[in-house]
Amino acid sequence: MKGGSVTVQDRRAVPWRKSSHSGTDENNECCEVALLGEAVLVRDSTRSGGPVLTFTPEMWRTALATLATRHGGGRP
């Protein structure tokens, strides 16, 4: 990762994790998450070569907490 941007090499080098709730069907839309140093990377699982969002760990925790609150869930 150079200067805060994620390179193509970075994307290929990190192990991406997909939610166990997403299933295995190709039509399932889900996001994938990877850790790269102090960055949390998020991408669309149906477009692995597409854009990647980059969060700090604190920003990611806040995003998950906000989503859980808005969707009536407990812990993300």
Residue pairs with C-beta under 8 A, 6 or more apart in sequence:
1 7
1 10
1 36
1 37
1 39
4 54
5 54
6 36
6 39
6 41
6 52
6 54
10 36
10 41
11 41
11 43
11 48
11 49
11 52
14 34
14 35
14 36
14 41
15 34
16 32
16 33
16 34
16 41
16 43
16 45
16 48
17 32
17 33
17 34
18 30
18 31
18 32
18 45
19 30
19 31
21 30
22 28
22 29
22 30
22 45
26 46
28 45
29 44
29 45
29 46
30 45
30 46
31 42
31 43
31 44
31 45
32 42
32 43
32 44
32 45
32 48
33 40
33 41
33 42
34 40
34 41
34 43
35 41
38 56
38 57
39 54
39 55
39 56
40 54
40 55
40 56
40 57
40 59
40 60
41 52
41 53
41 54
41 55
42 52
42 53
42 54
42 55
42 60
43 50
43 51
43 52
43 53
44 50
44 51
55 63
64 76
65 76
67 73
67 76
68 74
68 75
68 76
